[in-house]
Amino acid sequence: MPKEYTNPDFITYEDLGVQLGESMFPGSHFLYTEEERTFRLNFRKFLLDNIASLAPQIEREYNWDICYEAYQRLARAGYLKFSFPTSIGGHGKGFVYRTIFGEELGAINSAVTVTYGASANLFAAPIIHFGTEDQKKKYLTKIMSGEALGAIGITEPSAGSDAVGGMKTTAIKTASGNSYILNGEKRFITNGSKADYILVYALTNPNAPKKNQGISAFIFPTNTPGFERVKEFELVGRRGSINSYLRFNNCEVPAENLVGGPAMENKGIKIMMTGLDGERCFTCSQYIGVARFAFEIATRYANRRVQFGKKIQEFEGIGFKISEMYAKLEASRLMMLRAARMLDAGQTATKEVAAAKFTAATSQMEIVVDAMQIVGGISYTKEYPLEQLYRDAKIAQMAAGTVEILKFLCEREIYSSLKLDKAEGKTKNDPKP
Ligand SMILES: Cc1cc2nc3c(=O)[nH]c(=O)nc-3n(C[C@H](O)[C@H](O)[C@H](O)COP(=O)(O)OP(=O)(O)OC[C@H]3O[C@@H](n4cnc5c(N)ncnc54)[C@H](O)[C@@H]3O)c2cc1C
């Protein structure tokens, strides 16, 4: 045993005895209904009993098989069904429930959370909203049961933030009209090489006057000839999740796989934009879960660690940090919750979701960094999971809409809702001088 561990003052991770979610209890009944709180507690118990023990192995070994096993345990317990409509056998829970789910799962393991998110949210949501009845029955029931894994393919080497303007993947209708021939590349696709189905966006009319008038969405079965798994990216964080570079070489996709049927040909931009607010709202919850866990470790540690004869919590430099971390965590949760309740009420929440997402993403990073500072040198080792949370956190500022793009979107919505022309500072209805 290393000498350090024989020192009775040395605090091991086990000594901290962090009970995941303890910071949520006081005051949570002002935010959530009794039914929502019961869902949270039951789900948290399920995670602690069934998933938490797998998390260290997923992370340490970058182990997709164990990550997938965790996903399958969620499926077997029926937890994948909760966000699907009752019309196809789901539990019909809305966005608030999704954020509770994402926060609790995010606090346990980010790799499992994104595996879930890519399949049950990103792949499924566009089909829930726009899919034909046949598409819903054929694909979504398999996703809900865990029988099939989904992914979404938007990003390409030349199409990142400018997802539409930079898109080069094409899906050209065959002469018979019965199928489309897909060619192109998709990059950074979560679950990509393991997925059974990928919701792929492609140009069906590359000559449209505006690119966003020529995009369609397809359900792409990955057993299609010509589909190539080019490479897996080894990620800094979310270790254990799959992130792939994919290529489509003359892949023939049946016309019946066009999401929404013939009426939605060249209208894929509507499908892409409709789901984004809900998906981004879900991602906030994952960031809050990570930040909450870091906060809980740091507050416990500061209450145990003694230097200069005092608990470090009593030093202003530490105590102020803890208060600021708490405020950022709660502000993120309140912004996300308001956006989720608006979405559940059927309202547009683009501005609210964008602001919630860049706030939660940036706060998460700051909270994790402050937690490491509070815990000191030992946080920079693998004795505590803080270094993992640090690596898991960074991607939040870049994926599903970078912080910069979200601020741009938020600003656009602010001016649009004020009906102000931002260049001139006049209302749009002002008579011309
Ligand atoms: C781990 C991971 C998982 C992912 N999963 C998926 C997935 O499942 N499916 C999928 O389709 N995609 C996925 N992505 C892709 C992700 O959505 C993109 O990385 C993201 O949209 C940003 O694109 P980019 O990385 O090409 O950066 P770029 O768009 O090249 O941006 C680079 C920098 O320039 C800034 N920038 C760009 N344009 C502007 C502007 N107009 N104003 C100000 N700043 C700007 C950006 O904010 C960023 O800081 C994933 C990415 C990662 C890393």
The ligand as a Tripos MOL2 file, in Angstrom:
@<TRIPOS>MOLECULE
LIG
   53    58     1     0     0
SMALL
NO_CHARGES

@<TRIPOS>ATOM
      1 C1        -17.8040   14.0180  -29.8780 C.3       1 LIG1
      2 C2        -18.6070   14.5760  -31.0280 C.ar      1 LIG1
      3 C3        -19.8360   14.0090  -31.3240 C.ar      1 LIG1
      4 C4        -20.5670   14.4630  -32.4340 C.ar      1 LIG1
      5 N1        -21.6990   13.8000  -32.8060 N.ar      1 LIG1
      6 C5        -22.2920   14.1410  -33.9840 C.ar      1 LIG1
      7 C6        -23.3530   13.3370  -34.5210 C.ar      1 LIG1
      8 O1        -23.7790   12.3530  -33.9140 O.2       1 LIG1
      9 N2        -23.8780   13.6770  -35.7290 N.ar      1 LIG1
     10 C7        -23.4420   14.7630  -36.4390 C.ar      1 LIG1
     11 O2        -23.9730   15.0240  -37.5110 O.2       1 LIG1
     12 N3        -22.4520   15.5520  -35.9450 N.ar      1 LIG1
     13 C8        -21.8420   15.2520  -34.7650 C.ar      1 LIG1
     14 N4        -20.7980   16.0020  -34.2890 N.ar      1 LIG1
     15 C9        -20.3710   17.1760  -35.0340 C.3       1 LIG1
     16 C10       -20.5980   18.5050  -34.2940 C.3       1 LIG1
     17 O3        -21.9570   18.8340  -34.3060 O.3       1 LIG1
     18 C11       -19.6900   19.5450  -34.9930 C.3       1 LIG1
     19 O4        -18.3750   19.2840  -34.5150 O.3       1 LIG1
     20 C12       -20.1180   20.9560  -34.6980 C.3       1 LIG1
     21 O5        -21.2980   21.2490  -35.3860 O.3       1 LIG1
     22 C13       -19.0460   21.9800  -35.1040 C.3       1 LIG1
     23 O6        -18.5480   21.7410  -36.3750 O.3       1 LIG1
     24 P1        -16.9630   21.6750  -36.6070 P.3       1 LIG1
     25 O7        -16.3830   20.8090  -35.5560 O.co2     1 LIG1
     26 O8        -16.7220   21.2970  -38.0120 O.co2     1 LIG1
     27 O9        -16.4370   23.1400  -36.3170 O.3       1 LIG1
     28 P2        -16.4820   24.4100  -37.3240 P.3       1 LIG1
     29 O10       -17.8510   24.6380  -37.8160 O.co2     1 LIG1
     30 O11       -15.3910   24.2690  -38.3050 O.co2     1 LIG1
     31 O12       -16.1380   25.5790  -36.3060 O.3       1 LIG1
     32 C14       -14.8110   25.8370  -35.8270 C.3       1 LIG1
     33 C15       -14.8910   27.0570  -34.9070 C.3       1 LIG1
     34 O13       -15.3460   28.2010  -35.6710 O.3       1 LIG1
     35 C16       -16.4770   28.7700  -35.0370 C.3       1 LIG1
     36 N5        -17.4160   29.3140  -36.0320 N.ar      1 LIG1
     37 C17       -17.8810   28.7090  -37.1580 C.ar      1 LIG1
     38 N6        -18.7530   29.5180  -37.7920 N.ar      1 LIG1
     39 C18       -18.8640   30.6390  -37.0340 C.ar      1 LIG1
     40 C19       -19.6330   31.8500  -37.1100 C.ar      1 LIG1
     41 N7        -20.4860   32.0680  -38.1180 N.pl3     1 LIG1
     42 N8        -19.4950   32.7750  -36.1360 N.ar      1 LIG1
     43 C20       -18.6380   32.5720  -35.1060 C.ar      1 LIG1
     44 N9        -17.8870   31.4550  -34.9490 N.ar      1 LIG1
     45 C21       -18.0030   30.5060  -35.8940 C.ar      1 LIG1
     46 C22       -17.1310   27.6350  -34.2610 C.3       1 LIG1
     47 O14       -17.9600   28.1140  -33.2260 O.3       1 LIG1
     48 C23       -15.9000   26.8840  -33.7610 C.3       1 LIG1
     49 O15       -15.4180   27.5030  -32.6010 O.3       1 LIG1
     50 C24       -20.0790   15.5620  -33.1830 C.ar      1 LIG1
     51 C25       -18.8600   16.1540  -32.8490 C.ar      1 LIG1
     52 C26       -18.1090   15.6510  -31.8190 C.ar      1 LIG1
     53 C27       -16.7330   16.2400  -31.5620 C.3       1 LIG1
@<TRIPOS>BOND
     1     1     2 1
     2     2     3 ar
     3     2    52 ar
     4     3     4 ar
     5     4     5 ar
     6     4    50 ar
     7     5     6 ar
     8     6     7 ar
     9     6    13 1
    10     7     8 2
    11     7     9 ar
    12     9    10 ar
    13    10    11 2
    14    10    12 ar
    15    12    13 ar
    16    13    14 ar
    17    14    15 1
    18    14    50 ar
    19    15    16 1
    20    16    17 1
    21    16    18 1
    22    18    19 1
    23    18    20 1
    24    20    21 1
    25    20    22 1
    26    22    23 1
    27    23    24 1
    28    24    25 2
    29    24    26 1
    30    24    27 1
    31    27    28 1
    32    28    29 2
    33    28    30 1
    34    28    31 1
    35    31    32 1
    36    32    33 1
    37    33    34 1
    38    33    48 1
    39    34    35 1
    40    35    36 1
    41    35    46 1
    42    36    37 ar
    43    36    45 ar
    44    37    38 ar
    45    38    39 ar
    46    39    40 ar
    47    39    45 ar
    48    40    41 1
    49    40    42 ar
    50    42    43 ar
    51    43    44 ar
    52    44    45 ar
    53    46    47 1
    54    46    48 1
    55    48    49 1
    56    50    51 ar
    57    51    52 ar
    58    52    53 1
@<TRIPOS>SUBSTRUCTURE
     1 LIG1         1 GROUP 0 **** ****
